Amino acid sequence: MIRALRDVDGANLDRVQIVKGWLNSTGALQEKVYDVMCYDNRSINSKGLCDKPVGNTVDITTATYTNSIGEALMLAYWQDPDFDPKQQAFYYVRVLEISTRRWST
């Protein structure tokens, strides 16, 4: 179960991801990113990724953006489709915001 809430002073949320890491049979670190939820009812494809890119509200000429896209709150349930009980793995949640102006602008 995942619950993500945007920062009060930040941008709305674009997507929730799970990053999975594990060691393969030779001891090399492997990593895979799964999109769990995407705003705007975008679908998640068979590769576990959002099927369309995120929108963008940044106005470069005024160095502003709006929170007119994205979500303030995202709730999701995720279960590892590649789960192997014999494999040691780690997981962490990553939440991406919509694009904002660059700090140096």
N, CA, C and O atoms as a GROMACS GRO file, in nm:
protein
  420
    1MET      N    1   0.085  -0.117   0.000
    1MET     CA    2   0.000   0.000   0.000
    1MET      C    3   0.090   0.124   0.000
    1MET      O    4   0.184   0.134   0.078
    2ILE      N    5   0.059   0.215  -0.088
    2ILE     CA    6   0.139   0.337  -0.102
    2ILE      C    7   0.047   0.457  -0.093
    2ILE      O    8  -0.060   0.461  -0.154
    3ARG      N    9   0.090   0.555  -0.016
    3ARG     CA   10   0.018   0.682  -0.007
    3ARG      C   11   0.121   0.792  -0.020
    3ARG      O   12   0.214   0.801   0.060
    4ALA      N   13   0.106   0.878  -0.121
    4ALA     CA   14   0.200   0.987  -0.145
    4ALA      C   15   0.124   1.118  -0.149
    4ALA      O   16   0.020   1.128  -0.215
    5LEU      N   17   0.175   1.217  -0.079
    5LEU     CA   18   0.113   1.348  -0.071
    5LEU      C   19   0.215   1.453  -0.114
    5LEU      O   20   0.330   1.449  -0.069
    6ARG      N   21   0.174   1.545  -0.198
    6ARG     CA   22   0.268   1.646  -0.245
    6ARG      C   23   0.306   1.741  -0.133
    6ARG      O   24   0.231   1.759  -0.037
    7ASP      N   25   0.422   1.802  -0.147
    7ASP     CA   26   0.467   1.904  -0.054
    7ASP      C   27   0.375   2.026  -0.067
    7ASP      O   28   0.334   2.060  -0.178
    8VAL      N   29   0.344   2.090   0.042
    8VAL     CA   30   0.255   2.206   0.041
    8VAL      C   31   0.305   2.315  -0.053
    8VAL      O   32   0.226   2.379  -0.122
    9ASP      N   33   0.436   2.335  -0.056
    9ASP     CA   34   0.494   2.439  -0.140
    9ASP      C   35   0.547   2.385  -0.273
    9ASP      O   36   0.614   2.458  -0.347
   10GLY      N   37   0.520   2.260  -0.303
   10GLY     CA   38   0.577   2.198  -0.422
   10GLY      C   39   0.477   2.174  -0.533
   10GLY      O   40   0.362   2.218  -0.528
   11ALA      N   41   0.524   2.104  -0.632
   11ALA     CA   42   0.443   2.071  -0.749
   11ALA      C   43   0.357   1.949  -0.722
   11ALA      O   44   0.386   1.868  -0.633
   12ASN      N   45   0.250   1.936  -0.800
   12ASN     CA   46   0.167   1.816  -0.792
   12ASN      C   47   0.247   1.694  -0.835
   12ASN      O   48   0.355   1.706  -0.892
   13LEU      N   49   0.192   1.578  -0.806
   13LEU     CA   50   0.261   1.453  -0.833
   13LEU      C   51   0.225   1.399  -0.971
   13LEU      O   52   0.110   1.408  -1.015
   14ASP      N   53   0.323   1.343  -1.038
   14ASP     CA   54   0.305   1.282  -1.170
   14ASP      C   55   0.286   1.131  -1.160
   14ASP      O   56   0.194   1.076  -1.221
   15ARG      N   57   0.374   1.064  -1.084
   15ARG     CA   58   0.365   0.918  -1.079
   15ARG      C   59   0.431   0.863  -0.954
   15ARG      O   60   0.513   0.928  -0.889
   16VAL      N   61   0.393   0.742  -0.922
   16VAL     CA   62   0.453   0.667  -0.812
   16VAL      C   63   0.526   0.549  -0.874
   16VAL      O   64   0.471   0.480  -0.960
   17GLN      N   65   0.649   0.526  -0.830
   17GLN     CA   66   0.729   0.416  -0.882
   17GLN      C   67   0.780   0.330  -0.767
   17GLN      O   68   0.796   0.376  -0.654
   18ILE      N   69   0.805   0.204  -0.799
   18ILE     CA   70   0.878   0.115  -0.710
   18ILE      C   71   1.010   0.084  -0.778
   18ILE      O   72   1.014   0.047  -0.895
   19VAL      N   73   1.118   0.097  -0.704
   19VAL     CA   74   1.249   0.058  -0.754
   19VAL      C   75   1.287  -0.070  -0.680
   19VAL      O   76   1.291  -0.073  -0.557
   20LYS      N   77   1.315  -0.175  -0.756
   20LYS     CA   78   1.352  -0.304  -0.700
   20LYS      C   79   1.498  -0.333  -0.734
   20LYS      O   80   1.542  -0.312  -0.846
   21GLY      N   81   1.570  -0.379  -0.636
   21GLY     CA   82   1.709  -0.418  -0.658
   21GLY      C   83   1.734  -0.558  -0.604
   21GLY      O   84   1.673  -0.599  -0.505
   22TRP      N   85   1.823  -0.631  -0.669
   22TRP     CA   86   1.855  -0.767  -0.626
   22TRP      C   87   1.990  -0.807  -0.684
   22TRP      O   88   2.041  -0.742  -0.775
   23LEU      N   89   2.046  -0.913  -0.631
   23LEU     CA   90   2.170  -0.969  -0.685
   23LEU      C   91   2.135  -1.088  -0.773
   23LEU      O   92   2.056  -1.174  -0.733
   24ASN      N   93   2.192  -1.093  -0.892
   24ASN     CA   94   2.166  -1.207  -0.980
   24ASN      C   95   2.254  -1.325  -0.937
   24ASN      O   96   2.324  -1.318  -0.836
   25SER      N   97   2.249  -1.432  -1.014
   25SER     CA   98   2.320  -1.556  -0.977
   25SER      C   99   2.472  -1.540  -0.972
   25SER      O  100   2.541  -1.618  -0.907
   26THR      N  101   2.526  -1.438  -1.042
   26THR     CA  102   2.671  -1.415  -1.038
   26THR      C  103   2.711  -1.310  -0.935
   26THR      O  104   2.828  -1.277  -0.921
   27GLY      N  105   2.612  -1.258  -0.862
   27GLY     CA  106   2.639  -1.158  -0.759
   27GLY      C  107   2.638  -1.015  -0.808
   27GLY      O  108   2.674  -0.924  -0.733
   28ALA      N  109   2.597  -0.992  -0.932
   28ALA     CA  110   2.590  -0.856  -0.987
   28ALA      C  111   2.458  -0.791  -0.948
   28ALA      O  112   2.352  -0.855  -0.952
   29LEU      N  113   2.464  -0.663  -0.913
   29LEU     CA  114   2.345  -0.590  -0.874
   29LEU      C  115   2.256  -0.564  -0.996
   29LEU      O  116   2.304  -0.520  -1.101
   30GLN      N  117   2.128  -0.593  -0.982
   30GLN     CA  118   2.029  -0.569  -1.086
   30GLN      C  119   1.928  -0.469  -1.031
   30GLN      O  120   1.908  -0.460  -0.909
   31GLU      N  121   1.865  -0.394  -1.120
   31GLU     CA  122   1.765  -0.296  -1.076
   31GLU      C  123   1.656  -0.285  -1.181
   31GLU      O  124   1.683  -0.292  -1.301
   32LYS      N  125   1.533  -0.268  -1.135
   32LYS     CA  126   1.419  -0.250  -1.226
   32LYS      C  127   1.325  -0.149  -1.164
   32LYS      O  128   1.300  -0.151  -1.044
   33VAL      N  129   1.273  -0.058  -1.249
   33VAL     CA  130   1.178   0.044  -1.204
   33VAL      C  131   1.041   0.007  -1.258
   33VAL      O  132   1.024  -0.021  -1.376
   34TYR      N  133   0.942   0.009  -1.169
   34TYR     CA  134   0.803  -0.017  -1.206
   34TYR      C  135   0.722   0.109  -1.179
   34TYR      O  136   0.727   0.162  -1.068
   35ASP      N  137   0.648   0.158  -1.277
   35ASP     CA  138   0.551   0.263  -1.252
   35ASP      C  139   0.429   0.196  -1.190
   35ASP      O  140   0.377   0.098  -1.245
   36VAL      N  141   0.386   0.247  -1.078
   36VAL     CA  142   0.272   0.189  -1.006
   36VAL      C  143   0.144   0.265  -1.039
   36VAL      O  144   0.038   0.206  -1.055
   37MET      N  145   0.157   0.397  -1.048
   37MET     CA  146   0.039   0.481  -1.074
   37MET      C  147   0.084   0.605  -1.148
   37MET      O  148   0.189   0.663  -1.118
   38CYS      N  149   0.004   0.647  -1.246
   38CYS     CA  150   0.030   0.768  -1.323
   38CYS      C  151  -0.093   0.857  -1.316
   38CYS      O  152  -0.205   0.808  -1.326
   39TYR      N  153  -0.073   0.988  -1.300
   39TYR     CA  154  -0.189   1.077  -1.294
   39TYR      C  155  -0.258   1.081  -1.430
   39TYR      O  156  -0.203   1.036  -1.530
   40ASP      N  157  -0.377   1.135  -1.431
   40ASP     CA  158  -0.455   1.158  -1.554
   40ASP      C  159  -0.498   1.028  -1.620
   40ASP      O  160  -0.517   1.023  -1.742
   41ASN      N  161  -0.513   0.923  -1.541
   41ASN     CA  162  -0.561   0.794  -1.592
   41ASN      C  163  -0.477   0.738  -1.706
   41ASN      O  164  -0.527   0.662  -1.789
   42ARG      N  165  -0.348   0.776  -1.712
   42ARG     CA  166  -0.262   0.713  -1.811
   42ARG      C  167  -0.246   0.566  -1.773
   42ARG      O  168  -0.248   0.532  -1.655
   43SER      N  169  -0.232   0.483  -1.871
   43SER     CA  170  -0.220   0.339  -1.847
   43SER      C  171  -0.075   0.300  -1.824
   43SER      O  172   0.017   0.370  -1.864
   44ILE      N  173  -0.058   0.187  -1.758
   44ILE     CA  174   0.074   0.128  -1.740
   44ILE      C  175   0.085   0.012  -1.837
   44ILE      O  176   0.001  -0.078  -1.837
   45ASN      N  177   0.188   0.014  -1.922
   45ASN     CA  178   0.202  -0.086  -2.027
   45ASN      C  179   0.258  -0.218  -1.974
   45ASN      O  180   0.281  -0.233  -1.854
   46SER      N  181   0.279  -0.312  -2.064
   46SER     CA  182   0.326  -0.446  -2.026
   46SER      C  183   0.468  -0.445  -1.969
   46SER      O  184   0.510  -0.541  -1.905
   47LYS      N  185   0.544  -0.337  -1.993
   47LYS     CA  186   0.678  -0.325  -1.938
   47LYS      C  187   0.676  -0.261  -1.798
   47LYS      O  188   0.782  -0.242  -1.737
   48GLY      N  189   0.557  -0.228  -1.748
   48GLY     CA  190   0.544  -0.168  -1.617
   48GLY      C  191   0.573  -0.019  -1.615
   48GLY      O  192   0.612   0.035  -1.511
   49LEU      N  193   0.554   0.050  -1.729
   49LEU     CA  194   0.582   0.193  -1.740
   49LEU      C  195   0.460   0.268  -1.791
   49LEU      O  196   0.377   0.210  -1.862
   50CYS      N  197   0.448   0.396  -1.756
   50CYS     CA  198   0.338   0.478  -1.806
   50CYS      C  199   0.342   0.482  -1.958
   50CYS      O  200   0.449   0.491  -2.018
   51ASP      N  201   0.225   0.477  -2.019
   51ASP     CA  202   0.220   0.468  -2.165
   51ASP      C  203   0.237   0.602  -2.236
   51ASP      O  204   0.262   0.605  -2.357
   52LYS      N  205   0.224   0.715  -2.164
   52LYS     CA  206   0.239   0.847  -2.225
   52LYS      C  207   0.325   0.934  -2.135
   52LYS      O  208   0.328   0.913  -2.013
   53PRO      N  209   0.396   1.031  -2.192
   53PRO     CA  210   0.479   1.119  -2.109
   53PRO      C  211   0.394   1.216  -2.027
   53PRO      O  212   0.276   1.238  -2.057
   54VAL      N  213   0.453   1.271  -1.924
   54VAL     CA  214   0.387   1.370  -1.840
   54VAL      C  215   0.371   1.501  -1.916
   54VAL      O  216   0.450   1.533  -2.004
   55GLY      N  217   0.268   1.577  -1.880
   55GLY     CA  218   0.249   1.709  -1.939
   55GLY      C  219   0.348   1.808  -1.880
   55GLY      O  220   0.428   1.773  -1.793
   56ASN      N  221   0.342   1.932  -1.927
   56ASN     CA  222   0.435   2.034  -1.881
   56ASN      C  223   0.363   2.168  -1.879
   56ASN      O  224   0.308   2.210  -1.981
   57THR      N  225   0.363   2.236  -1.764
   57THR     CA  226   0.300   2.368  -1.753
   57THR      C  227   0.401   2.479  -1.732
   57THR      O  228   0.363   2.592  -1.700
   58VAL      N  229   0.529   2.450  -1.748
   58VAL     CA  230   0.633   2.552  -1.725
   58VAL      C  231   0.628   2.655  -1.837
   58VAL      O  232   0.627   2.622  -1.955
   59ASP      N  233   0.626   2.783  -1.796
   59ASP     CA  234   0.637   2.894  -1.890
   59ASP      C  235   0.778   2.950  -1.877
   59ASP      O  236   0.810   3.018  -1.780
   60ILE      N  237   0.862   2.922  -1.973
   60ILE     CA  238   1.003   2.959  -1.966
   60ILE      C  239   1.021   3.111  -1.969
   60ILE      O  240   1.114   3.162  -1.906
   61THR      N  241   0.936   3.182  -2.039
   61THR     CA  242   0.953   3.328  -2.049
   61THR      C  243   0.926   3.399  -1.917
   61THR      O  244   0.984   3.504  -1.892
   62THR      N  245   0.839   3.343  -1.833
   62THR     CA  246   0.809   3.406  -1.704
   62THR      C  247   0.866   3.327  -1.585
   62THR      O  248   0.851   3.369  -1.470
   63ALA      N  249   0.929   3.214  -1.612
   63ALA     CA  250   0.987   3.127  -1.508
   63ALA      C  251   0.881   3.087  -1.405
   63ALA      O  252   0.904   3.092  -1.284
   64THR      N  253   0.765   3.046  -1.456
   64THR     CA  254   0.656   3.003  -1.368
   64THR      C  255   0.601   2.869  -1.415
   64THR      O  256   0.629   2.824  -1.526
   65TYR      N  257   0.523   2.806  -1.329
   65TYR     CA  258   0.450   2.685  -1.365
   65TYR      C  259   0.319   2.688  -1.288
   65TYR      O  260   0.303   2.764  -1.193
   66THR      N  261   0.226   2.605  -1.328
   66THR     CA  262   0.100   2.596  -1.257
   66THR      C  263   0.081   2.452  -1.209
   66THR      O  264   0.137   2.359  -1.266
   67ASN      N  265   0.002   2.437  -1.106
   67ASN     CA  266  -0.033   2.304  -1.057
   67ASN      C  267  -0.167   2.260  -1.116
   67ASN      O  268  -0.252   2.207  -1.046
   68SER      N  269  -0.183   2.284  -1.245
   68SER     CA  270  -0.309   2.249  -1.312
   68SER      C  271  -0.309   2.106  -1.363
   68SER      O  272  -0.413   2.057  -1.410
   69ILE      N  273  -0.197   2.037  -1.356
   69ILE     CA  274  -0.191   1.896  -1.391
   69ILE      C  275  -0.130   1.821  -1.273
   69ILE      O  276  -0.074   1.882  -1.182
   70GLY      N  277  -0.142   1.692  -1.274
   70GLY     CA  278  -0.089   1.612  -1.164
   70GLY      C  279  -0.191   1.597  -1.053
   70GLY      O  280  -0.303   1.647  -1.062
   71GLU      N  281  -0.150   1.529  -0.949
   71GLU     CA  282  -0.238   1.501  -0.835
   71GLU      C  283  -0.172   1.548  -0.706
   71GLU      O  284  -0.049   1.542  -0.693
   72ALA      N  285  -0.252   1.595  -0.612
   72ALA     CA  286  -0.199   1.631  -0.481
   72ALA      C  287  -0.179   1.508  -0.394
   72ALA      O  288  -0.091   1.506  -0.308
   73LEU      N  289  -0.258   1.405  -0.418
   73LEU     CA  290  -0.253   1.282  -0.338
   73LEU      C  291  -0.263   1.163  -0.432
   73LEU      O  292  -0.347   1.161  -0.522
   74MET      N  293  -0.178   1.064  -0.412
   74MET     CA  294  -0.184   0.941  -0.491
   74MET      C  295  -0.186   0.822  -0.396
   74MET      O  296  -0.105   0.813  -0.304
   75LEU      N  297  -0.278   0.730  -0.421
   75LEU     CA  298  -0.292   0.609  -0.342
   75LEU      C  299  -0.283   0.490  -0.437
   75LEU      O  300  -0.345   0.490  -0.543
   76ALA      N  301  -0.206   0.390  -0.399
   76ALA     CA  302  -0.190   0.275  -0.488
   76ALA      C  303  -0.157   0.149  -0.408
   76ALA      O  304  -0.110   0.155  -0.294
   77TYR      N  305  -0.184   0.038  -0.470
   77TYR     CA  306  -0.144  -0.094  -0.419
   77TYR      C  307  -0.055  -0.155  -0.524
   77TYR      O  308  -0.085  -0.146  -0.644
   78TRP      N  309   0.054  -0.216  -0.483
   78TRP     CA  310   0.145  -0.279  -0.579
   78TRP      C  311   0.192  -0.412  -0.525
   78TRP      O  312   0.219  -0.427  -0.406
   79GLN      N  313   0.201  -0.508  -0.614
   79GLN     CA  314   0.255  -0.640  -0.582
   79GLN      C  315   0.356  -0.675  -0.690
   79GLN      O  316   0.328  -0.660  -0.809
   80ASP      N  317   0.473  -0.722  -0.650
   80ASP     CA  318   0.581  -0.751  -0.743
   80ASP      C  319   0.539  -0.863  -0.839
   80ASP      O  320   0.518  -0.976  -0.796
   81PRO      N  321   0.528  -0.832  -0.970
   81PRO     CA  322   0.488  -0.935  -1.066
   81PRO      C  323   0.599  -1.037  -1.091
   81PRO      O  324   0.573  -1.145  -1.145
   82ASP      N  325   0.722  -1.004  -1.052
   82ASP     CA  326   0.836  -1.093  -1.072
   82ASP      C  327   0.887  -1.150  -0.940
   82ASP      O  328   1.003  -1.190  -0.930
   83PHE      N  329   0.801  -1.154  -0.839
   83PHE     CA  330   0.843  -1.197  -0.706
   83PHE      C  331   0.893  -1.342  -0.707
   83PHE      O  332   0.828  -1.431  -0.763
   84ASP      N  333   1.007  -1.362  -0.644
   84ASP     CA  334   1.064  -1.496  -0.626
   84ASP      C  335   1.103  -1.507  -0.479
   84ASP      O  336   1.195  -1.437  -0.435
   85PRO      N  337   1.036  -1.592  -0.402
   85PRO     CA  338   1.065  -1.600  -0.258
   85PRO      C  339   1.208  -1.645  -0.227
   85PRO      O  340   1.254  -1.627  -0.115
   86LYS      N  341   1.278  -1.704  -0.323
   86LYS     CA  342   1.416  -1.748  -0.301
   86LYS      C  343   1.517  -1.638  -0.327
   86LYS      O  344   1.636  -1.654  -0.298
   87GLN      N  345   1.472  -1.526  -0.381
   87GLN     CA  346   1.562  -1.418  -0.420
   87GLN      C  347   1.557  -1.306  -0.315
   87GLN      O  348   1.449  -1.256  -0.281
   88GLN      N  349   1.673  -1.267  -0.265
   88GLN     CA  350   1.678  -1.153  -0.175
   88GLN      C  351   1.670  -1.026  -0.258
   88GLN      O  352   1.741  -1.010  -0.358
   89ALA      N  353   1.584  -0.936  -0.216
   89ALA     CA  354   1.563  -0.813  -0.292
   89ALA      C  355   1.533  -0.698  -0.197
   89ALA      O  356   1.494  -0.720  -0.082
   90PHE      N  357   1.553  -0.576  -0.247
   90PHE     CA  358   1.510  -0.457  -0.173
   90PHE      C  359   1.418  -0.376  -0.262
   90PHE      O  360   1.426  -0.383  -0.385
   91TYR      N  361   1.332  -0.300  -0.200
   91TYR     CA  362   1.235  -0.218  -0.271
   91TYR      C  363   1.232  -0.080  -0.207
   91TYR      O  364   1.248  -0.066  -0.086
   92TYR      N  365   1.211   0.023  -0.288
   92TYR     CA  366   1.179   0.153  -0.230
   92TYR      C  367   1.082   0.226  -0.322
   92TYR      O  368   1.076   0.201  -0.443
   93VAL      N  369   1.007   0.316  -0.262
   93VAL     CA  370   0.908   0.394  -0.334
   93VAL      C  371   0.972   0.525  -0.378
   93VAL      O  372   1.044   0.589  -0.302
   94ARG      N  373   0.946   0.563  -0.503
   94ARG     CA  374   0.994   0.691  -0.556
   94ARG      C  375   0.872   0.763  -0.613
   94ARG      O  376   0.794   0.704  -0.688
   95VAL      N  377   0.857   0.889  -0.578
   95VAL     CA  378   0.743   0.968  -0.625
   95VAL      C  379   0.798   1.084  -0.707
   95VAL      O  380   0.886   1.157  -0.662
   96LEU      N  381   0.745   1.100  -0.829
   96LEU     CA  382   0.791   1.205  -0.920
   96LEU      C  383   0.688   1.317  -0.928
   96LEU      O  384   0.567   1.291  -0.938
   97GLU      N  385   0.735   1.440  -0.924
   97GLU     CA  386   0.649   1.557  -0.940
   97GLU      C  387   0.641   1.595  -1.087
   97GLU      O  388   0.720   1.550  -1.169
   98ILE      N  389   0.541   1.679  -1.119
   98ILE     CA  390   0.537   1.736  -1.254
   98ILE      C  391   0.656   1.831  -1.269
   98ILE      O  392   0.717   1.871  -1.170
   99SER      N  393   0.687   1.866  -1.390
   99SER     CA  394   0.801   1.955  -1.416
   99SER      C  395   0.776   2.093  -1.356
   99SER      O  396   0.665   2.145  -1.358
  100THR      N  397   0.883   2.151  -1.302
  100THR     CA  398   0.878   2.288  -1.251
  100THR      C  399   0.992   2.366  -1.312
  100THR      O  400   1.078   2.311  -1.381
  101ARG      N  401   0.992   2.494  -1.285
  101ARG     CA  402   1.102   2.576  -1.336
  101ARG      C  403   1.231   2.537  -1.265
  101ARG      O  404   1.227   2.487  -1.152
  102ARG      N  405   1.338   2.558  -1.328
  102ARG     CA  406   1.468   2.527  -1.270
  102ARG      C  407   1.501   2.630  -1.162
  102ARG      O  408   1.467   2.748  -1.177
  103TRP      N  409   1.565   2.590  -1.055
  103TRP     CA  410   1.593   2.679  -0.942
  103TRP      C  411   1.673   2.802  -0.983
  103TRP      O  412   1.658   2.908  -0.922
  104SER      N  413   1.757   2.788  -1.083
  104SER     CA  414   1.842   2.900  -1.123
  104SER      C  415   1.771   3.001  -1.212
  104SER      O  416   1.828   3.105  -1.248
  105THR      N  417   1.647   2.971  -1.248
  105THR     CA  418   1.575   3.062  -1.340
  105THR      C  419   1.534   3.181  -1.264
  105THR      O  420   1.472   3.272  -1.319
   0.00000   0.00000   0.00000
